[in-house]
Amino acid sequence: MDRAPSLPATGLILTVVVFVLYGGTLDNPFVFDSVPGIVQNPWIRDLRHIPRFFQDPRTLTVTPHNAGYRPVLQTTFALCYAVSGTAPWSWRLLNVILHLCCALGLLALVRAILGSGRIRNVDWLDPEAGDRVAWAAALIFLVHPTATGCVNYMWARSTLLVSSLILPATVLYARAVGGSGSRDFILSIALYALALFAKVEAISALGVFFLLEIFLRRTPADSETPGSGPGSPVGPGSPVGPGSPISSSFRIGTVLGVTIVYLLIRTRVLPPGVQEWVDPEVTGVTSWDYLLTQVRVWWYYVGNLLVPHGTILEDLSWPISRSILEPAVLHALTGWALVIACLLRTLTTSPQIAILGLWFFIHLSPHSSVMPIMQPLNGHRPYLASAGLIALACTGSFVFVRNRFTAPHRIWTRGILAVSIFLGALTILQNRVWDDPLTLWAMNARLAPGCPQTQGNLGAYLLDAGRLDEARTHLLDAARLDPYPAIHRVNLGLLREREGDLDRARDALDEAVRVAVDPQEAYEFRASLRMRHGDLPGARADLVRALSLDPRDPRALSRLIRLLWRMGERDEARRVARDPSSVDPGAFERLIRELEGRP
């Protein structure tokens, strides 16, 4: 292949490839946080609730401690529900399309930096070669198995959605820096704003925008590029109008302004105690501890890109580093210091290379730097960050082959295709793990055997499958690894119930209520146990206690309405369902119709 495929051919090839890889996943079930956030969430079941997503973070999920501000993400949930309800095909189809859009966005980004759409000259790479690199980067990104977490795990759509908006936003911003005019800039800002309202991690794009402003602004020596004006610098006095170039200060000011407005809205809307990050006083992990831990986690992400070995949903057992003198921290820091020194050295001679490399650190920074998150390691976090490393690897491999072989294009292209086929095969195998939750958690338990949450989730699914002996082993392991979370006692209580030991089941649920930091969910589980065994007054008391902690919890409200109906207090059930102080009026009208036997 002497040149990269045309853009239409590339789009067609990538579309065929993505559906070959992910076409068999459209019926995979919802798992983990997707269950309370999608399957059990009444807020996404009516498009009329969309305006409320922008006002109330508690509509994100029925799990109170997972509340968050992601209204654009929720809007996509509501649209998917309108298409197919909780049948997974439309949800997964959109995820596959978003992944394809991300690959196309990476293609456009590399073309804008290194290829025929470049905004600055690249002395060491001709435009056609840059287009080949862009094509290869998009293909490798599309087929890489580390993307399976984002594509298959519906709750990770937030990262997928942010990436599908930030990549084209960056392309348009780069074109605006190159002098293309206000139209590209306005579209870039619009996409950036949408990404912010999908998830706060989109704020990392600021760092990339600043790098583009500083290092890729056109100079008089740069040749004219398609879609941009003459190769002259874009100065402060440039006019602002349709298709006209605009000043750097105006661009930066606008981006900062949009970011500040978003943060003000987010701060005003989020209720007290709801945040993306955890309180160091609760976890004992300071910002410094978390940063030292992350410099090691970054190498794990890089290693998984180079040698894929499976996707971990999350790993709470990753050891926390608390001193810079720890050998593992020193080794990791030394490696990153060398990497960053090399990247900084290229800023003046080959800024395009530096930007692709620094892209990794910039897009990991919101959740993998100094703001502690409960899970130090998460399989889908490096999705957007990996795009820069993949593009950098494709660029480096092309230059290496070009400088050492007489027919470099053919050799390099065959190498890219061979690697893509191998990675694609791994992706198909990895997708099978998502066929059912039991297989998924079994794999995660193998990859992170010390994670109590993983052991607990595997035990819970084994319990559902009736494999009580295996469930007992994993549930006891979870309680041994972390004896404090109430959910471990809840699961052990459910196990004792299945074993027929009702007294020990009650004791375990009582203990869960006693030790829980926020006992709301423990009250709900104990209420369910009491309902199943005829203690209706006790169940009612537990649900009332749960709702006293969060009067708008739709899951507890649904259970209370069903319980009141069962107890014969139907007028009270109707009153609870229609009480505007507890939940959106009419939200449980469907449940009341079901209980009344009406269609």
TARANOR-V719380 format. One record per pair of residues at least 12 apart in sequence whose C-alpha atoms are under 6 Angstrom apart, sorted by the first residue. I is the first residue (numbers start at 0). J is the second residue. Records with the same first field share a line. If there is no record, write none. Layout:
# TARANOR-V719380
I: J ; J
This chain:
# TARANOR-V719380
0: 409
3: 131
20: 427
25: 88 ; 91
26: 87 ; 88
27: 434
33: 153 ; 154
35: 60 ; 61
36: 60
40: 60 ; 61
42: 58
43: 77
52: 70
53: 70
56: 68
69: 196 ; 197 ; 198
70: 196
71: 196 ; 197
72: 197
94: 150
100: 163
101: 163
102: 137 ; 141
104: 166 ; 167
105: 137
106: 133 ; 134 ; 137
108: 170
109: 133
110: 130 ; 133
113: 129
114: 126 ; 129 ; 130
118: 177
119: 217 ; 221
120: 221
132: 393 ; 394
136: 389 ; 390 ; 393
139: 419
142: 422 ; 423
143: 422
144: 426
148: 379
149: 379
161: 194
162: 383
164: 190 ; 194
168: 187 ; 190
171: 183 ; 187
172: 184 ; 187
176: 216
177: 216 ; 217
178: 227 ; 228 ; 244
179: 226 ; 227 ; 244
180: 242 ; 243 ; 244
181: 241 ; 242 ; 243 ; 244
182: 241 ; 242
200: 365
203: 361 ; 362
217: 232
218: 231 ; 232
219: 231
234: 246
276: 371 ; 372
277: 371 ; 372
286: 369 ; 370 ; 371
288: 320 ; 321
289: 369 ; 371
290: 368 ; 369
291: 320
292: 319 ; 320
293: 367
295: 331
310: 378
311: 378 ; 443
312: 377 ; 378
313: 376 ; 377
314: 374 ; 376 ; 450
315: 374 ; 450
316: 449 ; 450
355: 387 ; 391
356: 387
358: 387
359: 384 ; 387
362: 384
437: 460
440: 457
451: 477 ; 480
454: 473 ; 477
455: 474 ; 477
458: 470 ; 473 ; 474
485: 511 ; 515
488: 507 ; 511
489: 508
492: 504 ; 507 ; 508
508: 525
519: 545
522: 541 ; 545
523: 542
526: 538 ; 541
550: 581
551: 581 ; 582
560: 572
